[in-house]
Amino acid sequence: MIAIKGKKIVVVGLGKSGEALARFLATRGAVVTLTDRSPAETVADAVKRLGGVPITFELGGHSVEAFTRADLIILSPGVPHTIAPVRAAIAAGVPVIGEIEFAARFIRTPIVAVTGTNGKSTVTQLVAGMLAMSGLSVFVGGNIGTPLIAYADSPMAADVVVAEISSFQLDTIVDFRPRVGVLLNITADHLDRYDYFAAYGASKGRLFENMGPEDTAVLNAADPMIMAVTETIDARKCLFDIDGPAPCGGWITPAGVTLRFPGTSEMHIPESAIPLVGRHNRENVAAAGLAALAAGATAKGIVDAVSGFSPDRHRIEYVATKGGVNYYDDSKGTNVDAVVRAIEAVPGPVVLIAGGRDKGGGYDALREPVRRSVKFLVVLGEAAGNIASGLGDLVETRHAGSMADAVRLAAGAAVSGDTVLLSPACSSFDMYESYAHRGDDFQNAVRSLAGAPS
């Protein structure tokens, strides 16, 4: 718990988390300033929803004075902890934490926290489903869409909280301690925000810094960065993607996924029960199963949840087959590693559509997958030139001015048996408001093509 009544608290960022935080604080007697750099007209709906709640709004920018005079500053997940007003507050001795850290101080329910460069949402949903199918009540939140503070502010008394956690949220933790922590992978991403790859990796590793021997860390044994950043953690390690049996671990075979957890019988999830495509999703199932076992799931609940799982939208999502060409929407593939996994997962020679806002990691890791599997490349958005420069010597490459143009170019290059894959390797914010907006535009463009859908 943390004393908030009468405290001057600045909430930074008027998104879902900021709105929920401000309401939580104000109704408990805090003196709340809610600040956002967006102009008033952009956030008018959120301001209206908070009408009647005693909050001071500071919109269109952040004043240093409000930050340095606060008793506490709470950052919404998307707000960098390096902006000038935050640095000034820290220099003035004002505590700065994030929404995850703040919310966790009001939560007594065991938390399963899931992080990683790719697969976070899938694994969070899988773990939640496995626990629910085992008869436990579950709250799902964090970076996946519902702020964690919403649980603290609700009458719900769940058995387990399952939270997707981003590196940005981990940057501002102090005492945050999940009972189960999952780290799926660490690959180059967000290098527009972190100075170097090791700093990004260290941020992910912070998930475990407050965990003890009675807690469980579910870790990808095949990821050397994960093994490095978790080498000295105190939590019990449970490794997935291992070569064979271990006291606590998960391994993948042609027959499916096998899991072993202390105190439970070894269990198997058959390949036929897994509706997700690609080896990376077998890794996701293994990680989720181990985390769920650590949180009290049953073997039957785990298998039932996997077999009935609906894949996340815009993550290697099948759209249609037209003229024998398969179309897949992987708009959520916003970094290079995600694109590598998508190329490996879909059938046939690939016509790849990529581009958006560059995230600073480069495209060298795509060269071998492109050389091996991609027959034609369409680039668009701000990063089009960089992608063409990095990969254009390997495959015929065309520039598109819009998603509709990109789909027409891709369809023209594809023949029966090929796959047209949107997997951008970039964020969406040059042309779209979100990856979902971009994916919907792709799907609409596909459906507008001539030819009967499957």
C-alpha positions as CSV (number, residue, x, y, z in Angstrom):
1,M,0.0,0.0,0.0
2,I,1.0,3.6,-0.4
3,A,-0.5,6.7,1.3
4,I,-2.2,8.9,-1.2
5,K,-4.8,11.0,0.6
6,G,-3.8,14.7,0.4
7,K,-0.7,14.0,-1.7
8,K,0.1,16.0,-4.8
9,I,0.3,13.4,-7.5
10,V,1.0,14.0,-11.2
11,V,-0.2,11.4,-13.6
12,V,1.6,11.6,-17.0
13,G,-0.3,10.4,-20.1
14,L,-4.1,10.5,-20.7
15,G,-4.5,7.1,-22.2
16,K,-6.4,4.2,-20.7
17,S,-3.9,3.8,-17.8
18,G,-3.7,7.6,-17.1
19,E,-7.5,7.9,-17.1
20,A,-7.9,4.9,-14.7
21,L,-5.1,6.1,-12.5
22,A,-6.5,9.6,-12.2
23,R,-9.9,8.4,-11.2
24,F,-8.5,5.9,-8.7
25,L,-6.3,8.6,-7.0
26,A,-8.9,11.4,-7.0
27,T,-11.6,9.3,-5.5
28,R,-9.2,8.4,-2.7
29,G,-8.4,12.0,-1.8
30,A,-5.2,12.7,-3.8
31,V,-4.6,16.1,-5.3
32,V,-4.3,15.0,-8.9
33,T,-2.8,16.8,-11.9
34,L,-3.2,14.8,-15.2
35,T,-0.8,16.0,-17.8
36,D,-0.5,15.1,-21.5
37,R,1.4,16.6,-24.4
38,S,-1.6,16.2,-26.7
39,P,-3.8,19.2,-27.3
40,A,-7.2,19.4,-25.5
41,E,-9.2,18.6,-28.6
42,T,-7.3,15.3,-29.1
43,V,-8.1,14.0,-25.7
44,A,-11.5,15.6,-25.3
45,D,-13.4,12.3,-24.9
46,A,-11.2,11.2,-22.0
47,V,-11.6,14.6,-20.4
48,K,-15.3,14.3,-20.7
49,R,-15.4,10.9,-19.1
50,L,-13.5,12.3,-16.1
51,G,-16.0,15.1,-15.8
52,G,-17.0,15.7,-12.1
53,V,-13.8,14.0,-10.8
54,P,-11.6,16.6,-9.0
55,I,-8.6,16.7,-11.4
56,T,-6.5,19.5,-12.7
57,F,-5.7,19.0,-16.4
58,E,-2.5,20.2,-18.0
59,L,-2.8,19.6,-21.8
60,G,-0.7,20.4,-24.8
61,G,2.6,19.9,-22.9
62,H,4.2,19.3,-19.5
63,S,5.3,22.1,-17.2
64,V,8.4,21.4,-15.2
65,E,7.0,23.2,-12.2
66,A,4.1,20.7,-11.8
67,F,6.6,17.8,-11.8
68,T,9.1,19.3,-9.4
69,R,6.4,20.3,-6.8
70,A,4.7,16.9,-6.8
71,D,4.9,14.3,-4.0
72,L,4.7,11.5,-6.5
73,I,4.8,11.1,-10.3
74,I,3.1,8.1,-12.0
75,L,3.9,7.5,-15.7
76,S,1.5,5.8,-18.1
77,P,3.2,2.8,-20.0
78,G,3.9,4.7,-23.2
79,V,5.6,7.7,-21.5
80,P,9.4,7.6,-21.5
81,H,11.0,8.0,-18.1
82,T,13.7,10.1,-19.8
83,I,11.7,13.2,-20.8
84,A,13.0,16.5,-19.4
85,P,10.2,17.1,-16.8
86,V,10.7,13.7,-15.3
87,R,14.5,14.1,-15.2
88,A,13.9,17.5,-13.4
89,A,11.6,15.8,-10.9
90,I,14.1,13.1,-10.2
91,A,16.8,15.7,-9.7
92,A,14.5,17.4,-7.2
93,G,14.0,14.2,-5.3
94,V,10.4,13.5,-6.4
95,P,9.7,9.7,-6.6
96,V,8.8,8.5,-10.2
97,I,7.1,5.2,-10.7
98,G,4.9,3.6,-13.4
99,E,1.3,2.4,-13.4
100,I,2.3,-1.2,-13.0
101,E,4.4,-0.5,-9.9
102,F,1.7,1.7,-8.4
103,A,-1.1,-0.7,-9.1
104,A,0.8,-3.7,-7.7
105,R,1.1,-2.0,-4.3
106,F,-2.7,-2.3,-4.0
107,I,-2.9,-5.9,-5.2
108,R,-2.6,-8.9,-2.9
109,T,-3.6,-11.5,-5.6
110,P,-0.7,-13.6,-7.0
111,I,0.5,-12.1,-10.3
112,V,1.8,-14.0,-13.4
113,A,3.7,-11.4,-15.4
114,V,4.6,-12.1,-19.1
115,T,7.2,-10.2,-21.0
116,G,9.4,-10.6,-24.1
117,T,9.9,-9.0,-27.5
118,N,7.4,-11.1,-29.2
119,G,4.5,-13.4,-28.2
120,K,3.5,-11.5,-25.0
121,S,-0.1,-11.2,-25.9
122,T,-0.5,-14.8,-27.1
123,V,1.1,-16.2,-24.0
124,T,-0.8,-13.9,-21.6
125,Q,-4.1,-15.0,-23.2
126,L,-3.0,-18.7,-23.1
127,V,-2.0,-18.6,-19.5
128,A,-5.3,-16.9,-18.6
129,G,-7.3,-19.5,-20.5
130,M,-5.4,-22.4,-19.0
131,L,-6.1,-21.1,-15.5
132,A,-9.7,-20.4,-16.2
133,M,-10.2,-23.8,-17.7
134,S,-8.7,-25.2,-14.5
135,G,-11.5,-23.6,-12.5
136,L,-9.7,-20.5,-11.3
137,S,-11.0,-16.9,-11.6
138,V,-8.6,-14.7,-13.5
139,F,-8.1,-11.0,-14.2
140,V,-6.2,-10.2,-17.4
141,G,-4.5,-6.8,-17.8
142,G,-1.4,-4.8,-18.2
143,N,0.0,-4.0,-21.6
144,I,-2.6,-6.2,-23.2
145,G,-5.3,-3.5,-22.9
146,T,-6.8,-3.2,-19.4
147,P,-4.7,-1.3,-16.9
148,L,-3.7,-3.2,-13.9
149,I,-5.0,-0.4,-11.7
150,A,-8.5,-1.3,-12.9
151,Y,-8.3,-4.5,-10.9
152,A,-7.1,-2.7,-7.8
153,D,-10.1,-0.3,-8.3
154,S,-12.7,-3.1,-8.7
155,P,-14.5,-5.4,-6.3
156,M,-13.3,-8.4,-8.1
157,A,-11.3,-11.0,-6.0
158,A,-9.6,-13.1,-8.6
159,D,-7.5,-16.2,-7.8
160,V,-4.7,-15.0,-10.2
161,V,-3.8,-11.8,-12.0
162,V,-2.2,-12.4,-15.4
163,A,-0.4,-9.3,-16.7
164,E,1.4,-8.6,-20.0
165,I,4.3,-6.3,-19.1
166,S,6.4,-4.2,-21.6
167,S,10.0,-3.1,-21.1
168,F,8.8,0.4,-20.8
169,Q,6.7,-0.6,-17.8
170,L,9.7,-2.5,-16.3
171,D,11.8,0.6,-16.5
172,T,9.9,2.2,-13.7
173,I,9.4,-0.6,-11.2
174,V,10.8,-0.5,-7.7
175,D,9.2,-3.3,-5.6
176,F,7.1,-5.0,-8.3
177,R,7.2,-8.8,-7.6
178,P,5.2,-11.3,-9.6
179,R,4.9,-14.9,-8.2
180,V,5.5,-16.2,-11.7
181,G,7.6,-14.3,-14.3
182,V,7.8,-15.3,-18.0
183,L,10.5,-14.0,-20.3
184,L,9.9,-15.3,-23.9
185,N,12.6,-13.8,-26.0
186,I,14.8,-10.7,-26.3
187,T,15.6,-9.5,-29.8
188,A,16.4,-6.1,-31.2
189,D,13.5,-3.8,-30.8
190,H,12.7,-0.3,-29.5
191,L,16.2,0.8,-30.3
192,D,14.7,4.2,-31.0
193,R,14.2,4.4,-27.2
194,Y,17.1,2.4,-25.8
195,D,20.7,3.5,-26.5
196,Y,21.8,-0.1,-27.2
197,F,20.6,-3.7,-27.3
198,A,22.1,-4.7,-23.9
199,A,20.1,-1.8,-22.3
200,Y,16.9,-3.2,-23.7
201,G,17.8,-6.7,-22.5
202,A,18.6,-5.4,-19.1
203,S,15.2,-3.8,-18.9
204,K,13.5,-7.1,-19.7
205,G,15.5,-8.8,-17.0
206,R,14.2,-6.4,-14.4
207,L,11.1,-8.5,-14.2
208,F,12.9,-10.9,-11.8
209,E,14.9,-8.5,-9.6
210,N,12.5,-8.7,-6.6
211,M,11.5,-12.3,-7.0
212,G,12.7,-14.9,-4.4
213,P,13.4,-18.7,-4.3
214,E,9.7,-19.4,-3.8
215,D,8.8,-17.7,-7.0
216,T,9.1,-19.2,-10.5
217,A,10.9,-17.7,-13.5
218,V,9.9,-19.3,-16.9
219,L,12.7,-18.7,-19.3
220,N,13.6,-19.4,-22.9
221,A,16.7,-21.6,-22.7
222,A,17.5,-21.1,-26.4
223,D,17.9,-17.3,-26.0
224,P,21.5,-16.4,-24.9
225,M,20.5,-12.8,-23.8
226,I,17.8,-14.2,-21.5
227,M,20.3,-16.7,-20.0
228,A,22.7,-13.8,-19.4
229,V,20.3,-11.3,-17.8
230,T,18.8,-14.0,-15.5
231,E,22.0,-15.7,-14.5
232,T,22.0,-14.4,-10.9
233,I,18.3,-14.2,-10.2
234,D,16.9,-15.8,-7.0
235,A,13.7,-17.3,-8.5
236,R,13.4,-20.9,-9.3
237,K,14.2,-21.3,-13.0
238,C,11.9,-23.3,-15.3
239,L,13.3,-23.5,-18.8
240,F,11.4,-24.1,-22.1
241,D,12.7,-24.9,-25.5
242,I,15.2,-27.3,-24.0
243,D,16.6,-30.4,-25.7
244,G,15.1,-33.0,-23.4
245,P,13.6,-33.7,-19.9
246,A,14.5,-31.5,-17.0
247,P,13.2,-31.2,-13.4
248,C,11.3,-28.1,-14.4
249,G,11.0,-27.5,-18.1
250,G,9.3,-27.8,-21.4
251,W,10.5,-29.3,-24.7
252,I,9.1,-29.5,-28.2
253,T,9.0,-32.6,-30.3
254,P,7.3,-33.5,-33.6
255,A,4.5,-35.0,-31.5
256,G,3.8,-31.8,-29.6
257,V,4.9,-30.1,-26.4
258,T,5.9,-31.9,-23.1
259,L,6.0,-30.2,-19.8
260,R,7.4,-31.2,-16.4
261,F,6.9,-29.2,-13.2
262,P,7.8,-30.1,-9.7
263,G,5.0,-31.7,-7.7
264,T,3.0,-32.6,-10.9
265,S,3.0,-35.5,-13.3
266,E,4.7,-35.0,-16.7
267,M,2.1,-33.9,-19.2
268,H,1.9,-33.8,-23.0
269,I,0.1,-31.4,-25.3
270,P,-0.4,-33.3,-28.7
271,E,0.5,-31.5,-31.9
272,S,-3.1,-32.1,-33.1
273,A,-4.4,-30.0,-30.2
274,I,-2.4,-26.9,-31.0
275,P,-4.2,-24.5,-33.5
276,L,-1.4,-22.0,-33.7
277,V,1.0,-22.1,-36.7
278,G,4.8,-22.0,-36.5
279,R,7.5,-23.4,-34.1
280,H,7.5,-20.1,-32.2
281,N,4.0,-20.8,-31.1
282,R,5.0,-24.2,-29.8
283,E,7.5,-22.3,-27.7
284,N,4.7,-20.0,-26.6
285,V,2.5,-23.0,-25.6
286,A,5.4,-24.5,-23.6
287,A,6.1,-21.2,-21.8
288,A,2.4,-20.7,-21.1
289,G,1.9,-24.2,-19.8
290,L,4.8,-24.0,-17.4
291,A,3.6,-20.6,-16.1
292,A,0.1,-21.9,-15.7
293,L,1.3,-25.0,-13.8
294,A,3.3,-22.8,-11.5
295,A,0.1,-20.8,-10.8
296,G,-2.1,-23.8,-10.1
297,A,-3.5,-25.0,-13.4
298,T,-4.4,-28.6,-14.1
299,A,-3.2,-30.7,-17.0
300,K,-6.7,-31.0,-18.4
301,G,-7.3,-27.2,-18.1
302,I,-4.0,-26.6,-20.1
303,V,-4.9,-28.9,-22.9
304,D,-8.5,-27.7,-23.2
305,A,-7.3,-24.1,-23.3
306,V,-4.8,-24.7,-26.0
307,S,-7.1,-26.7,-28.2
308,G,-9.8,-24.1,-28.0
309,F,-7.5,-21.1,-28.3
310,S,-8.3,-18.4,-30.9
311,P,-5.1,-16.8,-32.3
312,D,-4.6,-13.0,-31.8
313,R,-5.9,-10.8,-34.5
314,H,-3.2,-9.4,-36.9
315,R,-0.6,-12.0,-35.7
316,I,-0.1,-14.3,-38.7
317,E,-3.8,-14.2,-39.2
318,Y,-5.2,-15.9,-42.3
319,V,-7.3,-13.6,-44.4
320,A,-8.3,-15.3,-47.6
321,T,-7.1,-17.4,-50.6
322,K,-7.6,-15.7,-54.0
323,G,-6.5,-17.3,-57.2
324,G,-4.7,-19.9,-55.2
325,V,-2.6,-17.3,-53.3
326,N,-2.9,-17.2,-49.5
327,Y,-3.0,-13.9,-47.8
328,Y,-1.8,-13.5,-44.2
329,D,-2.0,-10.4,-41.9
330,D,0.9,-10.1,-39.5
331,S,0.6,-6.4,-38.9
332,K,1.5,-7.1,-35.3
333,G,5.0,-8.1,-36.5
334,T,6.5,-4.7,-35.6
335,N,10.2,-5.9,-35.3
336,V,12.6,-8.0,-37.4
337,D,12.4,-11.1,-35.2
338,A,8.6,-11.2,-35.6
339,V,9.0,-11.1,-39.4
340,V,11.5,-13.9,-39.4
341,R,9.1,-16.1,-37.4
342,A,6.2,-15.2,-39.7
343,I,8.1,-16.0,-42.9
344,E,9.0,-19.4,-41.3
345,A,5.4,-20.0,-40.3
346,V,3.5,-19.5,-43.6
347,P,3.3,-21.8,-46.5
348,G,4.9,-21.5,-50.0
349,P,7.1,-18.9,-51.5
350,V,6.4,-15.5,-49.9
351,V,5.6,-12.1,-51.3
352,L,6.4,-9.8,-48.4
353,I,4.9,-6.4,-47.7
354,A,7.0,-4.5,-45.1
355,G,7.5,-1.0,-43.9
356,G,6.3,1.7,-41.5
357,R,8.1,3.8,-39.0
358,D,11.7,2.6,-38.4
359,K,12.5,1.4,-34.9
360,G,16.3,1.7,-35.2
361,G,17.3,-2.0,-35.2
362,G,18.4,-2.5,-38.9
363,Y,17.3,-5.3,-41.2
364,D,20.3,-7.5,-41.4
365,A,18.7,-10.4,-39.5
366,L,16.1,-10.6,-42.4
367,R,18.6,-11.2,-45.1
368,E,18.9,-15.0,-44.8
369,P,15.1,-15.6,-44.4
370,V,14.4,-13.3,-47.4
371,R,17.1,-15.0,-49.4
372,R,15.6,-18.4,-48.6
373,S,11.9,-17.8,-48.8
374,V,10.9,-14.4,-50.2
375,K,10.4,-14.1,-54.0
376,F,9.2,-10.5,-54.1
377,L,9.3,-7.5,-51.7
378,V,6.9,-4.6,-51.5
379,V,8.0,-1.7,-49.2
380,L,6.0,1.3,-48.0
381,G,6.0,4.0,-45.4
382,E,8.8,6.0,-43.8
383,A,11.2,3.0,-43.6
384,A,10.7,1.9,-47.2
385,G,14.0,3.3,-48.4
386,N,15.9,1.7,-45.5
387,I,14.3,-1.7,-46.1
388,A,15.0,-1.5,-49.8
389,S,18.6,-0.6,-49.2
390,G,19.1,-3.5,-46.7
391,L,17.3,-6.2,-48.7
392,G,16.8,-5.0,-52.3
393,D,19.9,-6.7,-53.6
394,L,18.4,-10.1,-52.6
395,V,15.0,-9.9,-54.2
396,E,13.0,-7.8,-56.7
397,T,11.7,-4.8,-54.7
398,R,8.9,-2.3,-55.4
399,H,7.8,0.8,-53.5
400,A,4.1,1.4,-52.8
401,G,2.4,4.6,-51.9
402,S,-0.5,3.1,-49.9
403,M,-1.6,-0.3,-48.6
404,A,-4.0,-0.7,-51.5
405,D,-1.1,-0.2,-53.9
406,A,1.1,-2.6,-51.9
407,V,-1.6,-5.4,-52.0
408,R,-2.1,-4.8,-55.8
409,L,1.7,-5.1,-56.4
410,A,2.0,-8.2,-54.2
411,A,-1.0,-9.9,-55.9
412,G,0.5,-9.1,-59.3
413,A,3.8,-10.8,-58.3
414,A,2.2,-13.9,-56.7
415,V,1.1,-17.1,-58.4
416,S,-1.0,-20.1,-57.1
417,G,0.7,-21.7,-54.1
418,D,2.4,-18.4,-53.0
419,T,1.7,-16.5,-49.8
420,V,1.3,-12.7,-49.6
421,L,2.4,-11.7,-46.1
422,L,2.0,-8.4,-44.5
423,S,4.7,-8.4,-41.8
424,P,6.0,-4.8,-41.5
425,A,9.1,-5.0,-39.2
426,C,8.1,-1.5,-38.2
427,S,5.7,0.4,-36.1
428,S,2.5,1.7,-37.7
429,F,2.6,5.3,-36.6
430,D,3.8,6.9,-39.8
431,M,0.5,6.0,-41.6
432,Y,-1.9,4.5,-39.0
433,E,-3.1,5.0,-35.5
434,S,-2.2,1.4,-34.5
435,Y,-1.0,-2.0,-35.9
436,A,-4.7,-3.1,-35.8
437,H,-5.7,-0.1,-38.0
438,R,-2.9,-1.1,-40.4
439,G,-4.0,-4.8,-40.4
440,D,-7.6,-3.9,-41.1
441,D,-6.6,-1.7,-44.0
442,F,-4.6,-4.7,-45.4
443,Q,-7.5,-7.1,-45.0
444,N,-9.9,-4.7,-46.7
445,A,-7.5,-4.3,-49.6
446,V,-7.2,-8.0,-49.9
447,R,-11.0,-8.5,-49.9
448,S,-11.2,-5.8,-52.6
449,L,-9.1,-7.9,-55.0
450,A,-10.7,-9.8,-57.8
451,G,-11.1,-13.5,-57.2
452,A,-13.3,-15.6,-54.9
453,P,-12.2,-15.8,-51.3
454,S,-11.9,-19.1,-49.6
